[in-house]
Amino acid sequence: MFNIILTGCCAEPTDAGEISRVLNWSLQYGLKPSTTTLSILIKALCQTESWDSAFELLETAPKCLGLWPEARIYAQLLQGCVKTGNGRKAVEAYSAMAKAVKAGGIFVDELTSMRLLASVLPVASKREPPASTPSFAGLDDGGNSRSMAQQKA
């Protein structure tokens, strides 16, 4: 029942505030969320590019909902960011997943991790150019930093 109600938020783009109200209403009536619930919520939030709300949901789910988001839910958020061309948020989603892995809440096998990272890199490099071009003038042949006196010599 809970998930059917929330799926309505995916039928048409729904703002994050309304999604939150539906979630809170459902919880007040004792409906129990699942990881499928988190997936539906992330899908709804991705439709309106409510990235901050999506990250907050995944971060607070263990404490507030008693659920550890599975790797597939982080992947879903990451793919939502990639789909909209938001490289910076895609990198944030990958980092959030890595943080959850370190915390011991989820497991991501190496192949899945590499596939997700591969999907992030092209978008991140197209949309978000670096603030400055790196200079390699201060590096020796081994990639080690040289002093200014060594560079002039």
TIFI-626076 format. One record per residue (C-alpha): residue number from 0; residue in one letter; x, y, z. Coordinates in pm, 1 decimal. Layout:
BEGIN
<r num="NUM" residu="A" X="X" Y="Y" Z="Z"/>
...
! end
This chain:
BEGIN
<r num="0" residu="M" X="0.0" Y="0.0" Z="0.0"/>
<r num="1" residu="F" X="277.2" Y="242.2" Z="100.4"/>
<r num="2" residu="N" X="463.2" Y="202.3" Z="-227.5"/>
<r num="3" residu="I" X="147.1" Y="235.3" Z="-437.0"/>
<r num="4" residu="I" X="73.1" Y="572.3" Z="-277.0"/>
<r num="5" residu="L" X="428.4" Y="694.5" Z="-335.5"/>
<r num="6" residu="T" X="430.1" Y="575.1" Z="-695.0"/>
<r num="7" residu="G" X="172.7" Y="847.9" Z="-757.2"/>
<r num="8" residu="C" X="454.4" Y="1098.4" Z="-699.8"/>
<r num="9" residu="C" X="629.3" Y="948.8" Z="-1003.7"/>
<r num="10" residu="A" X="332.2" Y="972.6" Z="-1240.4"/>
<r num="11" residu="E" X="403.2" Y="1342.1" Z="-1288.9"/>
<r num="12" residu="P" X="695.7" Y="1542.9" Z="-1153.1"/>
<r num="13" residu="T" X="618.0" Y="1627.2" Z="-791.1"/>
<r num="14" residu="D" X="814.6" Y="1877.1" Z="-583.7"/>
<r num="15" residu="A" X="1028.6" Y="1754.6" Z="-296.5"/>
<r num="16" residu="G" X="803.4" Y="1916.1" Z="-34.1"/>
<r num="17" residu="E" X="499.1" Y="1723.0" Z="-152.5"/>
<r num="18" residu="I" X="697.7" Y="1398.1" Z="-168.4"/>
<r num="19" residu="S" X="809.2" Y="1458.3" Z="190.6"/>
<r num="20" residu="R" X="449.6" Y="1522.2" Z="301.0"/>
<r num="21" residu="V" X="331.9" Y="1196.5" Z="141.8"/>
<r num="22" residu="L" X="615.3" Y="1006.3" Z="310.9"/>
<r num="23" residu="N" X="541.8" Y="1161.3" Z="651.4"/>
<r num="24" residu="W" X="168.2" Y="1100.5" Z="615.5"/>
<r num="25" residu="S" X="232.1" Y="735.0" Z="534.1"/>
<r num="26" residu="L" X="464.6" Y="695.4" Z="831.2"/>
<r num="27" residu="Q" X="208.9" Y="857.2" Z="1065.7"/>
<r num="28" residu="Y" X="-41.9" Y="593.4" Z="964.7"/>
<r num="29" residu="G" X="201.9" Y="317.7" Z="1050.4"/>
<r num="30" residu="L" X="290.4" Y="209.8" Z="699.8"/>
<r num="31" residu="K" X="636.8" Y="51.0" Z="693.5"/>
<r num="32" residu="P" X="888.2" Y="163.0" Z="430.8"/>
<r num="33" residu="S" X="1120.6" Y="-77.1" Z="249.5"/>
<r num="34" residu="T" X="1416.4" Y="-37.4" Z="17.2"/>
<r num="35" residu="T" X="1162.2" Y="-41.7" Z="-265.6"/>
<r num="36" residu="T" X="1007.6" Y="263.5" Z="-98.5"/>
<r num="37" residu="L" X="1347.3" Y="437.0" Z="-105.2"/>
<r num="38" residu="S" X="1382.3" Y="351.2" Z="-472.3"/>
<r num="39" residu="I" X="1043.7" Y="505.9" Z="-553.5"/>
<r num="40" residu="L" X="1129.8" Y="817.6" Z="-353.5"/>
<r num="41" residu="I" X="1464.9" Y="856.9" Z="-530.9"/>
<r num="42" residu="K" X="1294.0" Y="815.4" Z="-868.3"/>
<r num="43" residu="A" X="1042.1" Y="1087.6" Z="-781.0"/>
<r num="44" residu="L" X="1314.5" Y="1322.3" Z="-654.7"/>
<r num="45" residu="C" X="1527.7" Y="1263.6" Z="-965.6"/>
<r num="46" residu="Q" X="1235.8" Y="1363.1" Z="-1189.4"/>
<r num="47" residu="T" X="1242.9" Y="1714.0" Z="-1043.7"/>
<r num="48" residu="E" X="1620.4" Y="1720.9" Z="-996.2"/>
<r num="49" residu="S" X="1572.7" Y="1759.9" Z="-620.4"/>
<r num="50" residu="W" X="1928.5" Y="1640.2" Z="-561.8"/>
<r num="51" residu="D" X="1976.0" Y="1780.4" Z="-211.4"/>
<r num="52" residu="S" X="1656.3" Y="1611.2" Z="-92.5"/>
<r num="53" residu="A" X="1764.1" Y="1282.3" Z="-250.7"/>
<r num="54" residu="F" X="2105.2" Y="1292.9" Z="-82.2"/>
<r num="55" residu="E" X="1946.5" Y="1385.2" Z="249.7"/>
<r num="56" residu="L" X="1700.3" Y="1095.7" Z="220.5"/>
<r num="57" residu="L" X="1978.0" Y="842.7" Z="161.0"/>
<r num="58" residu="E" X="2190.7" Y="986.5" Z="440.0"/>
<r num="59" residu="T" X="1911.5" Y="986.9" Z="698.6"/>
<r num="60" residu="A" X="1732.7" Y="664.2" Z="597.5"/>
<r num="61" residu="P" X="1926.8" Y="436.4" Z="836.7"/>
<r num="62" residu="K" X="1843.8" Y="652.0" Z="1139.2"/>
<r num="63" residu="C" X="1500.5" Y="787.6" Z="1045.7"/>
<r num="64" residu="L" X="1351.1" Y="494.9" Z="855.0"/>
<r num="65" residu="G" X="1557.8" Y="206.2" Z="987.5"/>
<r num="66" residu="L" X="1674.7" Y="122.1" Z="634.2"/>
<r num="67" residu="W" X="2020.6" Y="104.6" Z="480.6"/>
<r num="68" residu="P" X="1987.5" Y="202.8" Z="113.6"/>
<r num="69" residu="E" X="2113.0" Y="-74.6" Z="-111.5"/>
<r num="70" residu="A" X="2383.6" Y="-12.5" Z="-371.5"/>
<r num="71" residu="R" X="2118.1" Y="-19.6" Z="-644.5"/>
<r num="72" residu="I" X="1950.6" Y="286.6" Z="-492.0"/>
<r num="73" residu="Y" X="2274.0" Y="485.3" Z="-495.9"/>
<r num="74" residu="A" X="2320.2" Y="365.4" Z="-854.7"/>
<r num="75" residu="Q" X="1968.8" Y="486.5" Z="-936.3"/>
<r num="76" residu="L" X="2049.7" Y="833.4" Z="-799.8"/>
<r num="77" residu="L" X="2380.3" Y="838.1" Z="-984.2"/>
<r num="78" residu="Q" X="2208.5" Y="741.0" Z="-1309.7"/>
<r num="79" residu="G" X="1945.7" Y="1010.2" Z="-1255.7"/>
<r num="80" residu="C" X="2224.5" Y="1267.0" Z="-1226.3"/>
<r num="81" residu="V" X="2397.3" Y="1131.9" Z="-1538.3"/>
<r num="82" residu="K" X="2070.1" Y="1132.6" Z="-1733.0"/>
<r num="83" residu="T" X="2024.0" Y="1504.9" Z="-1666.0"/>
<r num="84" residu="G" X="2389.0" Y="1577.9" Z="-1742.9"/>
<r num="85" residu="N" X="2468.9" Y="1688.7" Z="-1389.6"/>
<r num="86" residu="G" X="2827.0" Y="1568.6" Z="-1355.1"/>
<r num="87" residu="R" X="2893.9" Y="1730.3" Z="-1019.6"/>
<r num="88" residu="K" X="2593.6" Y="1561.7" Z="-856.6"/>
<r num="89" residu="A" X="2680.8" Y="1230.6" Z="-1023.6"/>
<r num="90" residu="V" X="3023.8" Y="1245.4" Z="-860.7"/>
<r num="91" residu="E" X="2855.0" Y="1332.5" Z="-528.3"/>
<r num="92" residu="A" X="2627.1" Y="1029.3" Z="-564.3"/>
<r num="93" residu="Y" X="2924.9" Y="803.6" Z="-628.0"/>
<r num="94" residu="S" X="3104.3" Y="953.6" Z="-325.2"/>
<r num="95" residu="A" X="2795.1" Y="907.0" Z="-106.5"/>
<r num="96" residu="M" X="2783.7" Y="541.7" Z="-206.9"/>
<r num="97" residu="A" X="3155.0" Y="501.5" Z="-126.0"/>
<r num="98" residu="K" X="3094.4" Y="664.0" Z="214.2"/>
<r num="99" residu="A" X="2810.0" Y="419.9" Z="285.2"/>
<r num="100" residu="V" X="3035.9" Y="129.3" Z="188.8"/>
<r num="101" residu="K" X="3302.5" Y="250.8" Z="433.5"/>
<r num="102" residu="A" X="3039.9" Y="284.2" Z="706.4"/>
<r num="103" residu="G" X="2956.8" Y="-82.1" Z="651.6"/>
<r num="104" residu="G" X="2597.2" Y="-24.4" Z="553.1"/>
<r num="105" residu="I" X="2623.0" Y="-161.4" Z="201.6"/>
<r num="106" residu="F" X="2842.2" Y="-379.8" Z="-15.6"/>
<r num="107" residu="V" X="2932.3" Y="-295.1" Z="-372.8"/>
<r num="108" residu="D" X="3130.5" Y="-543.8" Z="-577.7"/>
<r num="109" residu="E" X="3424.5" Y="-410.6" Z="-777.2"/>
<r num="110" residu="L" X="3261.3" Y="-464.1" Z="-1118.6"/>
<r num="111" residu="T" X="2951.2" Y="-263.7" Z="-1020.5"/>
<r num="112" residu="S" X="3168.8" Y="10.4" Z="-876.8"/>
<r num="113" residu="M" X="3372.4" Y="34.0" Z="-1196.9"/>
<r num="114" residu="R" X="3061.0" Y="41.6" Z="-1416.3"/>
<r num="115" residu="L" X="2912.5" Y="324.5" Z="-1210.7"/>
<r num="116" residu="L" X="3235.9" Y="519.5" Z="-1212.1"/>
<r num="117" residu="A" X="3263.3" Y="472.9" Z="-1589.1"/>
<r num="118" residu="S" X="2914.6" Y="621.3" Z="-1632.8"/>
<r num="119" residu="V" X="3006.2" Y="925.4" Z="-1420.5"/>
<r num="120" residu="L" X="3337.3" Y="1022.0" Z="-1579.3"/>
<r num="121" residu="P" X="3216.2" Y="1128.8" Z="-1927.0"/>
<r num="122" residu="V" X="2937.1" Y="1343.4" Z="-1784.1"/>
<r num="123" residu="A" X="3153.4" Y="1497.1" Z="-1514.1"/>
<r num="124" residu="S" X="3425.0" Y="1588.8" Z="-1764.7"/>
<r num="125" residu="K" X="3179.6" Y="1743.2" Z="-2016.0"/>
<r num="126" residu="R" X="2971.5" Y="1949.5" Z="-1777.0"/>
<r num="127" residu="E" X="3215.3" Y="2062.7" Z="-1511.7"/>
<r num="128" residu="P" X="3551.8" Y="2186.2" Z="-1644.1"/>
<r num="129" residu="P" X="3820.6" Y="2218.6" Z="-1377.5"/>
<r num="130" residu="A" X="3857.8" Y="2559.0" Z="-1213.9"/>
<r num="131" residu="S" X="4216.6" Y="2581.9" Z="-1343.3"/>
<r num="132" residu="T" X="4428.7" Y="2385.4" Z="-1583.6"/>
<r num="133" residu="P" X="4679.6" Y="2174.2" Z="-1394.6"/>
<r num="134" residu="S" X="5043.8" Y="2257.9" Z="-1457.4"/>
<r num="135" residu="F" X="5295.6" Y="1980.3" Z="-1472.4"/>
<r num="136" residu="A" X="5594.9" Y="2216.8" Z="-1495.5"/>
<r num="137" residu="G" X="5677.7" Y="2156.6" Z="-1130.0"/>
<r num="138" residu="L" X="5701.2" Y="1776.6" Z="-1163.1"/>
<r num="139" residu="D" X="6008.5" Y="1567.4" Z="-1238.2"/>
<r num="140" residu="D" X="6002.6" Y="1265.1" Z="-1470.0"/>
<r num="141" residu="G" X="5874.8" Y="1044.8" Z="-1187.7"/>
<r num="142" residu="G" X="5577.8" Y="1273.8" Z="-1113.8"/>
<r num="143" residu="N" X="5741.3" Y="1410.0" Z="-797.6"/>
<r num="144" residu="S" X="5726.9" Y="1777.2" Z="-709.5"/>
<r num="145" residu="R" X="6044.3" Y="1981.9" Z="-771.9"/>
<r num="146" residu="S" X="6149.8" Y="2296.3" Z="-589.1"/>
<r num="147" residu="M" X="6153.7" Y="2631.7" Z="-770.2"/>
<r num="148" residu="A" X="6538.1" Y="2621.8" Z="-781.0"/>
<r num="149" residu="Q" X="6527.5" Y="2276.5" Z="-941.0"/>
<r num="150" residu="Q" X="6271.8" Y="2396.6" Z="-1199.0"/>
<r num="151" residu="K" X="6496.1" Y="2686.1" Z="-1310.7"/>
<r num="152" residu="A" X="6802.7" Y="2462.3" Z="-1349.1"/>
! end
